[in-house]
Amino acid sequence: MQKLGLVVKQLTDLLPQLGVGSDPGKDVLKAISSLAKHVPPGAVTPAGEKNQLEQMQLKNAHNNQQMQAMRAQQMQGGGMKPPGMAAAA
């Protein structure tokens, strides 16, 4: 439930940027109303929010490393093989 609580919090933070009267803002408000009833009070704690942010940063750094490796291979003329594909002998 903590992740859902974080999503609701992020949508709530996004709402002023969209404007409540705009079409996207109205849809975000509907989503917040629908999702918030499933999030118990106190589901989002500062420590939980910090942990989630750190996890997202680690995933982002890992994804960036993978993208850089793929680009380096492409620059060298080698193509990436899909995962699980064995090289032909």
Rosetta constraint file for C-alpha pairs under 8 A:
AtomPair CA 1 CA 5 HARMONIC 6.11 0.50
AtomPair CA 1 CA 38 HARMONIC 7.88 0.50
AtomPair CA 1 CA 39 HARMONIC 6.20 0.50
AtomPair CA 1 CA 40 HARMONIC 7.88 0.50
AtomPair CA 1 CA 43 HARMONIC 6.53 0.50
AtomPair CA 2 CA 6 HARMONIC 6.22 0.50
AtomPair CA 2 CA 39 HARMONIC 7.75 0.50
AtomPair CA 2 CA 43 HARMONIC 5.22 0.50
AtomPair CA 2 CA 44 HARMONIC 5.51 0.50
AtomPair CA 2 CA 48 HARMONIC 7.38 0.50
AtomPair CA 3 CA 7 HARMONIC 6.29 0.50
AtomPair CA 3 CA 52 HARMONIC 7.95 0.50
AtomPair CA 4 CA 8 HARMONIC 6.29 0.50
AtomPair CA 4 CA 35 HARMONIC 7.66 0.50
AtomPair CA 4 CA 39 HARMONIC 6.88 0.50
AtomPair CA 5 CA 9 HARMONIC 6.17 0.50
AtomPair CA 5 CA 36 HARMONIC 7.42 0.50
AtomPair CA 5 CA 39 HARMONIC 5.69 0.50
AtomPair CA 5 CA 43 HARMONIC 6.17 0.50
AtomPair CA 5 CA 44 HARMONIC 5.66 0.50
AtomPair CA 6 CA 10 HARMONIC 6.10 0.50
AtomPair CA 6 CA 44 HARMONIC 6.36 0.50
AtomPair CA 6 CA 49 HARMONIC 7.02 0.50
AtomPair CA 7 CA 11 HARMONIC 6.13 0.50
AtomPair CA 8 CA 12 HARMONIC 6.09 0.50
AtomPair CA 8 CA 32 HARMONIC 5.81 0.50
AtomPair CA 8 CA 35 HARMONIC 6.80 0.50
AtomPair CA 8 CA 36 HARMONIC 6.43 0.50
AtomPair CA 9 CA 13 HARMONIC 6.20 0.50
AtomPair CA 10 CA 14 HARMONIC 6.14 0.50
AtomPair CA 11 CA 15 HARMONIC 6.16 0.50
AtomPair CA 11 CA 28 HARMONIC 6.64 0.50
AtomPair CA 11 CA 32 HARMONIC 6.77 0.50
AtomPair CA 12 CA 16 HARMONIC 7.81 0.50
AtomPair CA 12 CA 29 HARMONIC 7.95 0.50
AtomPair CA 12 CA 32 HARMONIC 7.09 0.50
AtomPair CA 13 CA 17 HARMONIC 7.95 0.50
AtomPair CA 14 CA 18 HARMONIC 6.63 0.50
AtomPair CA 15 CA 19 HARMONIC 6.00 0.50
AtomPair CA 15 CA 20 HARMONIC 6.48 0.50
AtomPair CA 15 CA 25 HARMONIC 5.90 0.50
AtomPair CA 15 CA 28 HARMONIC 6.80 0.50
AtomPair CA 15 CA 29 HARMONIC 7.27 0.50
AtomPair CA 16 CA 20 HARMONIC 6.83 0.50
AtomPair CA 18 CA 22 HARMONIC 6.62 0.50
AtomPair CA 18 CA 24 HARMONIC 6.67 0.50
AtomPair CA 18 CA 25 HARMONIC 5.20 0.50
AtomPair CA 19 CA 25 HARMONIC 5.41 0.50
AtomPair CA 20 CA 25 HARMONIC 4.66 0.50
AtomPair CA 20 CA 26 HARMONIC 5.71 0.50
AtomPair CA 20 CA 29 HARMONIC 7.29 0.50
AtomPair CA 21 CA 25 HARMONIC 6.22 0.50
AtomPair CA 21 CA 26 HARMONIC 6.26 0.50
AtomPair CA 22 CA 26 HARMONIC 6.10 0.50
AtomPair CA 23 CA 27 HARMONIC 6.37 0.50
AtomPair CA 24 CA 28 HARMONIC 6.15 0.50
AtomPair CA 25 CA 29 HARMONIC 6.07 0.50
AtomPair CA 26 CA 30 HARMONIC 6.25 0.50
AtomPair CA 27 CA 31 HARMONIC 6.21 0.50
AtomPair CA 28 CA 32 HARMONIC 6.11 0.50
AtomPair CA 29 CA 33 HARMONIC 6.16 0.50
AtomPair CA 30 CA 34 HARMONIC 6.16 0.50
AtomPair CA 31 CA 35 HARMONIC 5.99 0.50
AtomPair CA 32 CA 36 HARMONIC 5.63 0.50
AtomPair CA 33 CA 37 HARMONIC 6.92 0.50
AtomPair CA 34 CA 38 HARMONIC 7.88 0.50
AtomPair CA 35 CA 39 HARMONIC 7.05 0.50
AtomPair CA 39 CA 43 HARMONIC 6.45 0.50
AtomPair CA 44 CA 48 HARMONIC 6.31 0.50
AtomPair CA 44 CA 49 HARMONIC 6.58 0.50
AtomPair CA 45 CA 49 HARMONIC 6.08 0.50
AtomPair CA 46 CA 50 HARMONIC 6.12 0.50
AtomPair CA 47 CA 51 HARMONIC 6.16 0.50
AtomPair CA 48 CA 52 HARMONIC 6.16 0.50
AtomPair CA 49 CA 53 HARMONIC 6.19 0.50
AtomPair CA 50 CA 54 HARMONIC 6.19 0.50
AtomPair CA 51 CA 55 HARMONIC 6.21 0.50
AtomPair CA 52 CA 56 HARMONIC 6.23 0.50
AtomPair CA 53 CA 57 HARMONIC 6.20 0.50
AtomPair CA 54 CA 58 HARMONIC 6.22 0.50
AtomPair CA 55 CA 59 HARMONIC 6.23 0.50
AtomPair CA 56 CA 60 HARMONIC 6.05 0.50
AtomPair CA 57 CA 61 HARMONIC 6.14 0.50
AtomPair CA 58 CA 62 HARMONIC 6.17 0.50
AtomPair CA 59 CA 63 HARMONIC 6.07 0.50
AtomPair CA 60 CA 64 HARMONIC 6.10 0.50
AtomPair CA 61 CA 65 HARMONIC 6.29 0.50
AtomPair CA 62 CA 66 HARMONIC 6.37 0.50
AtomPair CA 63 CA 67 HARMONIC 6.19 0.50
AtomPair CA 64 CA 68 HARMONIC 6.15 0.50
AtomPair CA 65 CA 69 HARMONIC 6.23 0.50
AtomPair CA 66 CA 70 HARMONIC 6.22 0.50
AtomPair CA 67 CA 71 HARMONIC 6.14 0.50
AtomPair CA 68 CA 72 HARMONIC 6.10 0.50
AtomPair CA 69 CA 73 HARMONIC 6.27 0.50
AtomPair CA 70 CA 74 HARMONIC 6.23 0.50
AtomPair CA 70 CA 80 HARMONIC 6.88 0.50
AtomPair CA 71 CA 75 HARMONIC 6.09 0.50
AtomPair CA 72 CA 76 HARMONIC 6.32 0.50
AtomPair CA 73 CA 77 HARMONIC 6.38 0.50
AtomPair CA 73 CA 78 HARMONIC 5.26 0.50
AtomPair CA 73 CA 79 HARMONIC 6.56 0.50
AtomPair CA 73 CA 80 HARMONIC 7.20 0.50
AtomPair CA 74 CA 78 HARMONIC 5.44 0.50
AtomPair CA 74 CA 79 HARMONIC 5.89 0.50
AtomPair CA 74 CA 80 HARMONIC 7.63 0.50
AtomPair CA 81 CA 85 HARMONIC 6.53 0.50
